[in-house]
Amino acid sequence: MKHPLETLRDATSGIRQRLSGIANQSERTILLSTVLLVTSLSAAAGFVLTQYFSVDVISSLLYFPEDCWRDWGAKIGRHCFSDYIWQADAALRADPWKPYPVFLPPDYRPYNNPYSAAATVPHAAFGLLGKLLGSARLGLLAYLLALTVAVLSPAVWAARGARGLERVVVFVTCGVAAIPAWTVIDRGNSLGFLVPIALVFLIALQRRRWGLVALMIVLASLVKPQFAVLVFALFAARQWRWGGIAAIGGVVTNVAAYLLWPQDFPGTVLQSVHNALGSGSFQALVLHVNVSFGRGLLLIPDAIKANASGGVVPEGYLAGLRSQIGYVVLLVIVISVLALGRRISPAMVGIVLLSAASLFPALSHRYYLVFVLPVAALIVRDPDGPPGCGIFERLSVLGDRRRAVGICVSIAAALTLAQTVAPGPIVQAPIAGQMGVIGNVDTRAIIPVTTGALAPLLWLLACAAIIVSYARRPALSMRSELQVTGTGAPGTAGESSPMTRDHIAELPSESPR
């Protein structure tokens, strides 16, 4: 019979070994397992809250389905996919940027369209299709089909890099179980069209195909002008010519898109800029639907202030800091990647800038988290690696392992993909008027706080981990260049190349699919 101390020692040793085994899992495995675990917990919690407490868990994670504020003739059940339908209706007018007759809280003023002309083009195209077919609903269904294909494209691409039944696991993890994907589709928001563009952008950075990178930056800026900041990925790689082409191309194409609505041009350019800068109220900045860097950094102060003020953040609380802090974060990130230059892997620069571009505005709705879909796809599948290999596994084999970066990025991606309601009070949230009614018409029991609120903080940590890691130790390719430059001997490059060839032989290159 064992002594009690020996039994305790054996138990402690067993726990240590299990924890060590978990810690040594690949970043790819960490992402997949975390998403599946959190999704399972979310499903169980959702069952309990829905069945026993009458909480609308789906609306807690996404948005209310009642969004038919006008009779657009495209209602599906109680849902109108309003981010599409009112943009499509406005886009078919001579001037889409004139006040639109939708009156929503808190001020119940006519809606000012914040979309740029280029961002309005998809709505106009499918709205025109619906008009030609004589059914706005058919135009909506065609739009939703195109949007769904775009949003699920990273999951399909990542699944093709897996073997056997693991393809199903990857597709479910990176697509079906991804809350940001459902948020975009549920709203019908055109931001979903950014997803395949961002995927090609990251793959092109990984392969250093700078012309393709420049093209994707132009296309991304057409979806949302704020993604023009991706051009700094080219400047960080010291691709000045391609960076200049991308910057000029983005400006020219965005301005040229306004010619599709020639009435009042060029005044429509300034009008849309004014609408974009003036969109969003203070209460929208402090609501749970905001996942910006500013909201994440002020999450604790807001909670303390709301607790002392009857559950509501007072109007104007830290308003100046709230509106500017995201721009400060973006500036720090841009300066950091430019200073690091070629020390940092282009793909890592792409991940940092993609997350920063999505979350730096003072108001970033939940669907902006859709940027995580292409990032997760690269964590699961390396573009030039064999099946079952992600970008961090490839770095390890090539002798450039960055464990802290891999864990931070994988955890941030996993907890952005899979979300669940957080412990908190059940709130009777108001539902705004339907079919032209001004004011609230009903309430719905929800839990407003979800784990999605942690996403901006997780991505701030991931960005910091990437920048600090490459500041301390440059990328492998940069170290090889420094060795050659430092010795000036042609044979120096050959000293490190046999190792690289051997490592690449362990990861046979896969033809693009």
Secondary structure by P-SEA (a helix, b strand, c coil): cccaaaaaaaaaaaaaaaaaaaaaccaaaaaaaaaaaaaaaaaaaaaaaaacccccccccccccccccccccccccccccccccaaaaaaaacccccccccccccccccccccccccccaaaaaaaaaaaaaaccaaaaaaaaaaaaaaaaaaaaaaaaaacccaaaaaaaaaaccccaaaaaaaaaccccccaaaaaaaaaaaaaacaaaaaaaaaaaaaaacccccccaaaaaaacaaaaaaaaaaaaaaaaaaaacccccaaaaaaaaaaaaaaaccccccccccccccaaaaaaaaaaaaaaaacccccccccaaaaaacaaaaaaaaaaaaaaaacccccaaaaaaaaaaaaacccccccccccccaaaaaaaaaccccccccccaaaaaaaaccccaaaaaaaaaaaaaaabbbbcbbbbbbcccccccccccccccccccccccccaaaaaaaaaaaaaaaaaaacccaaaaaaaaaaaaccccccccaaaaaaaaaaaccccccc
